[in-house]
């Protein structure tokens, strides 16, 4: 049995499958990195906001009447 025709028929499908897996993994990795960067940005913004409110006395008791 000659295996070359079988490999010739399956190789393009295997190549497309490998390319698909590569692209999807890169998309998932990019999404994970973007979510981590967004979380760091939001944490820095919350920290900066807490620093501003502590310095002005806001939140130190009941609101002024």
Helices and strands as residue ranges (DSSP letters): H 4-56
